[in-house]
């Protein structure tokens, strides 16, 4: 523990970007140490895109490693530099006024209650994450009321002892916009409407396209992926969804074969909330990062798969390909014939290219393009002279 504390203190004194790992957790945090005491560490955090994303305060006893050098940190530093040069939208935390350098958890909890800010708390005893609003604070504990994005009617309150806090996240991108949309959670839950049969899915896609309705699409060939957005192009065989991310910002485009839609959600609490996020982002002029084109149009009659592949080949823009066998990867096309496309494929760590991988065109069921990560990876490859 002394070594961990020394590493954290060193990172604080030298303002060094670090990765912080916890016991029994896959999640790690990247950032700068803002404050530290014998029991707690406060980090100004950055997300995987290299963008400032609020803060996290962790109990020191759960930290198992402080990383100063790694491929991941080198990549994040490059992303931070690119995003700063391109004037990306960050979520730097508001300045904090601590009365003392100890009892940081208590001060964060009290300030979030006064500011009516949504926070994320992890309870040490149960390891459960609770996202919500602080409703009451006493000397030894506090109460947090659920802010449930998927079930508005879940307004459960939980009492947590200050000694049982593992971590608190606050003032990040999603938490900030949640705090601006709290009126949504005063309503009861909406019935969730899901289209599962193929003909119902096609009818639902047509209605959503005609009415510019926000929908959620679950992918048939990769169950890890789901897309929220608007259908902006639709034909008998293919569709384009203009995707928004979990904070309601533009997240690129996905071109799909219609049969690749596993199910279609046309009404839910989550969709209602994301629409509020979208409206809020428009109000604050934050609907898209500045390097992205969020106003593209597509002709529903064209063979869009070939169009996007040819455009990517010409401009060396990165795209993500989803295949019918479940595999997916990022890369850019270098050659094309009647049956196959040849891709310079990124490895899983997105650090080097595997050249001229042959893909059968009919195996491609989804193409994702025009999103932030693809832009950043291309910029990094360009800086390294690899593209």
C-alpha positions, -999 to 999 in steps of 0.1 A, spaced: 0 0 0 29 23 8 42 18 -27 8 26 -42 6 57 -21 41 68 -31 33 63 -68 1 83 -64 19 111 -46 46 111 -73 20 114 -100 4 142 -81 36 162 -76 48 158 -112 14 160 -128 19 127 -146 -8 110 -166 -15 76 -151 -37 45 -153 -51 34 -120 -62 -2 -115 -85 -17 -88 -88 -51 -72 -112 -75 -88 -122 -49 -115 -117 -48 -153 -124 -11 -153 -94 12 -149 -92 50 -148 -69 72 -168 -61 107 -155 -42 131 -133 -42 131 -95 -60 162 -84 -59 155 -46 -47 128 -24 -47 119 13 -40 87 33 -74 72 25 -87 87 -9 -74 98 -43 -92 122 -66 -85 119 -103 -94 142 -132 -103 115 -157 -101 110 -195 -121 86 -216 -109 62 -242 -111 90 -269 -86 111 -249 -113 136 -238 -117 151 -203 -146 133 -186 -151 146 -151 -136 131 -120 -135 100 -99 -126 97 -62 -113 62 -51 -106 46 -18 -68 40 -18 -71 5 -3 -88 -8 -35 -61 5 -58 -37 -23 -68 -15 -7 -95 -5 27 -107 8 26 -143 31 54 -156 41 39 -189 22 17 -214 10 15 -250 -24 25 -237 -11 57 -221 10 65 -252 -21 61 -273 -43 83 -250 -16 110 -250 -18 111 -288 -56 112 -287 -55 140 -261 -32 160 -283 -53 155 -315 -86 163 -297 -71 195 -283 -57 206 -317 -91 199 -333 -111 217 -305 -131 186 -294 -158 190 -269 -145 181 -234 -162 178 -201 -137 194 -177 -150 194 -142 -161 225 -124 -136 240 -100 -139 223 -66 -137 241 -33 -128 216 -6 -128 228 30 -101 203 39 -79 178 21 -94 149 41 -129 133 40 -131 139 2 -160 114 -2 -182 133 23 -175 167 7 -182 154 -28 -215 138 -16 -226 170 1 -217 192 -28 -235 170 -53 -266 171 -32 -265 209 -30 -259 212 -68 -285 185 -76 -259 166 -97 -262 129 -106 -233 109 -94 -222 72 -97 -213 55 -64 -198 20 -60 -206 3 -27 -177 -15 -12 -197 -42 6 -219 -52 -23 -197 -40 -52 -229 -26 -67 -229 6 -88 -257 31 -80 -263 61 -103 -285 87 -87 -292 118 -66 -282 123 -30 -314 130 -10 -300 130 26 -267 132 44 -259 125 80 -227 122 100 -220 86 90 -241 78 59 -262 92 31 -291 82 9 -290 80 -29 -321 78 -50 -319 58 -82 -317 76 -115 -325 46 -137 -321 54 -175 -339 22 -184 -368 21 -159 -380 56 -148 -403 40 -122 -373 26 -103 -370 53 -77 -355 31 -50 -334 48 -23 -303 32 -8 -285 41 24 -247 38 22 -222 43 50 -194 67 41 -169 40 52 -184 17 25 -177 39 -5 -154 23 -30 -155 51 -55 -176 81 -67 -177 93 -103 -190 128 -109 -192 157 -134 -185 134 -164 -201 137 -198 -231 114 -193 -236 124 -156 -236 161 -166 -263 158 -192 -283 135 -169 -283 162 -143 -297 186 -169 -326 162 -177 -339 153 -142 -375 162 -150 -376 131 -172 -373 109 -141 -405 123 -125 -426 104 -150 -437 68 -149 -421 42 -172 -432 39 -208 -442 4 -221 -413 -10 -241 -422 -19 -276 -400 -44 -294 -403 -57 -330 -389 -93 -332 -405 -109 -363 -389 -100 -396 -420 -85 -412 -427 -65 -380 -391 -52 -381 -394 -41 -417 -427 -23 -409 -411 -7 -379 -381 4 -399 -404 20 -426 -424 38 -400 -392 51 -382 -378 62 -415 -409 81 -426 -414 97 -392 -378 104 -382 -383 83 -351 -355 74 -327 -350 36 -325 -327 11 -310 -314 -17 -332 -299 -49 -319 -274 -66 -343 -280 -102 -353 -244 -110 -359 -227 -93 -330 -248 -93 -298 -223 -69 -281 -235 -41 -305 -267 -21 -304 -273 12 -321 -296 41 -311 -304 67 -337 -325 77 -367 -330 57 -399 -319 81 -426 -318 57 -456 -339 26 -462 -344 3 -492 -356 -33 -496 -322 -46 -486 -303 -21 -466 -306 8 -441 -284 35 -427 -288 46 -391 -274 79 -379 -261 68 -345 -260 88 -313 -239 77 -283 -249 72 -247 -248 110 -241 -269 118 -271 -240 131 -293 -235 121 -329 -218 87 -331 -213 81 -368 -232 60 -393 -239 23 -396 -249 7 -429 -267 -26 -424 -283 -53 -444 -320 -54 -433 -317 -91 -423 -289 -81 -399 -314 -65 -376 -321 -89 -347 -348 -68 -331 -360 -33 -332 -371 -12 -302 -393 16 -311 -404 28 -276 -387 26 -242 -377 48 -213 -341 48 -227 -351 61 -261 -372 88 -245 -342 99 -224 -318 98 -253 -341 120 -273 -340 145 -244 -302 143 -245 -302 150 -282 -325 181 -277 -303 193 -249 -271 189 -270 -287 209 -298 -296 236 -273 -259 238 -261 -245 234 -297 -228 202 -286 -245 177 -310 -213 166 -327 -175 167 -324 -162 194 -349 -143 169 -372 -174 148 -380 -199 153 -407 -233 147 -390 -254 160 -418 -247 135 -446 -275 122 -469 -276 88 -486 -296 77 -517 -316 47 -507 -315 34 -543 -277 31 -545 -256 1 -536 -243 19 -505 -220 -10 -494 -199 -5 -526 -202 33 -524 -188 34 -488 -161 8 -496 -149 28 -527 -150 60 -508 -130 45 -479 -105 31 -505 -101 64 -522 -96 85 -491 -81 59 -468 -109 65 -442 -112 37 -416 -144 17 -414 -155 -11 -392 -167 -42 -409 -191 -67 -393 -191 -102 -410 -218 -128 -409 -195 -152 -390 -195 -128 -361 -160 -114 -367 -155 -76 -369 -125 -54 -374 -114 -19 -384 -94 -11 -415 -95 5 -450 -98 -11 -484 -69 -12 -508 -84 -32 -536 -117 -45 -548 -130 -70 -574 -164 -84 -582 -164 -108 -553 -139 -96 -527 -125 -65 -510 -89 -64 -497 -84 -46 -465 -55 -32 -446 -68 -44 -412 -59 -30 -378 -49 -55 -352 -70 -58 -320 -49 -32 -302 -53 -8 -331 -15 -2 -333 -4 -19 -365 -19 -30 -399 -23 -65 -413 -20 -59 -450 -43 -72 -478 -68 -93 -458 -93 -107 -483 -130 -104 -474 -159 -118 -495 -183 -90 -502 -213 -110 -495 -200 -118 -460 -202 -81 -449 -235 -74 -431 -226 -40 -415 -203 -11 -422 -197 16 -395 -180 48 -405 -177 85 -398 -173 81 -360 -148 96 -336 -127 66 -329 -121 59 -366 -110 95 -371 -86 94 -341 -70 60 -351 -65 73 -387 -49 105 -374 -25 84 -352 -16 61 -381 -10 92 -402 13 107 -376 33 74 -376 35 75 -414 15 42 -417 -14 56 -438 
